[in-house]
């Protein structure tokens, strides 16, 4: 049964996609707003604030990591598709499945390492915002889980391509 034929799963995926897109848009808009505030304060009021640069950097990292997962979802990520696109459809789908299994293995290491790093930084504070240093680092395990879910979805799609052949 294809993903399109599973209405509950399709609704969950659509809701999840909208949530991720909303977080990306909000983080990017927040980053731009903070940068504009800093420019206004620095050049118009002649009094620079201490926290906007740090906040913009953290928002940029979060939006970029989440946007990379979002791009992977629609297979718009950077890849070496030159050779894969020239393979027969069944072989290409099988190779994609294998590659996504390797990606999931790597992501597992990334999630565990990112979680350990974030937990190790939990008690330390950032310089300007005075928030836990773990907050910016939590994007590593968060995006790793997102990438895993997307990779599993792509593996399911590729299996469906193999079955339909």
N, C-alpha and C positions, 0 to 999 in steps of 0.2 A: 504494500500500500504506500503510495507516494506521499510526501509531506503535504502536498496540496489536498490530498484526500482525507487528511486527519484534521477535522475542524478545530478540535480542542488544542492540539499541538500547534496548529497554525496560529490560533489566537494568542497563545502563550508567547510564541516567537515574535509575533507582531507587537505585542505589548512590551516585550523585552527590548526589541529594536527601538521602539519609540522612547523608552526610558533611557537607553544608552544615548540616543540622539539628543534628548533633552539635556542630559548631563553634559555632553560635549558642547552643545550650544551655550548652556549656562556658564560653563567654565571659561569658554572663549570670550563670551560677552563680559564676564567678570574681569578677566585679564585685560581686555581692552579698556574697560571702565577705570580700572585701577591705574593703568598707564596714563590715560587721559587726565585723571586726577593728579597724578604726580607731575605731569607736564604743566598743568594749570598752577599747581602750588609752587613749583620750582621757578617757572618763568614769568608768571603773572603776579603772584603774591611774593615772589622772591624768598620763599621759605619752604624748602624741600621737606617732605615727610620721610620718616625712617622706614616705614613698613611696606609701601607699595611695590618696591622692586622684588622683595622676597615673596609677597603674595602673588604677584604676576608670574614669577618663576614657578611657583608651586602649581598655580592654575594651568600654566602652559604644559607642564609635565603631565598632569592628570588628563588634560584634553588630548594631548598627542598620543598617549598610551591607549586611551579609550578609542580614539579615532582610528588607530592602527587596527584594533580589533574589529571595528565597524567596517573598515575597508576589506579586511580578510573575509568578513561575512559575505560580501558580494563579489568575492574573488577579484578585487581590485588592488590587492597588495602587490608589492614588487616581487616578481618571480621570474625564473628562467623558463618561460613558457615556449620559447622558440622551438625547442626540440619536442616538448610534450605535445604541442599543437600539431606536430607533423606525424604523430603516432596514430594508429587506428583508435577509434573511440574507446573500445574495451580495454586496450592496453594502457591508454592515457588515464582512464578512470582507475585502473589497478595501481598504476604508478602514483597517482594522486593519493590514493588510500594509504599506500606505503609511506609516502612523504608525510602525510598528516599524522600517522602513527609515530614517526620519528619526532615530529614537532610536539606531539603530546608528551612524549618522554622527556624532551628538553624542558617543556613548560612545567612538568612536575618538579624538576630540579629547581627551576626558577621560582616557583610558588613556595616551596619549602625554604629555600635560601632567602627569598624576599621576606617571608614571614619571620624567620629567625632574626634577620637584620632589623626589621621594624620593631620587633619585641625588644631587642637589645637597646634600641634608641628611645624606648617609651618614656623613660624618666628624664631625658635631656630635652631642653627647650631651645627653640630657634632664637636667633639673635634679635630680630626686630618684632616679629609677631608674638613671641613668647608662647607658642603652641608646642606641643610635643613634636620632636623631630621624627617620630614614627609616622605622623600623618602624611607627609609627602612620600615616605617609603612604602606606605600601604598600597600605592598604585602598582607596585611590582607583583604582589600576590593577587591583587584584584584583577589586573589586566591579564595575568597568567591564567586565572580561572576562566575569564571571558574568552580568551583565545582557545582554551581547551573546549569549552562549550561550542564555540564556532567550528573548531576542527571536527568535533564529533558530528555536528550537523552536516558539514561538508562530506565527511566519510559516508554518512547515511545517504546523501544525495548521489555520491559516486557508486555506492552499492546498488542503488535503484537504477542507475544507468547501466551497470553490468547486468542486472537481472532483466532489463528490458531488451537487451541485445540477444 
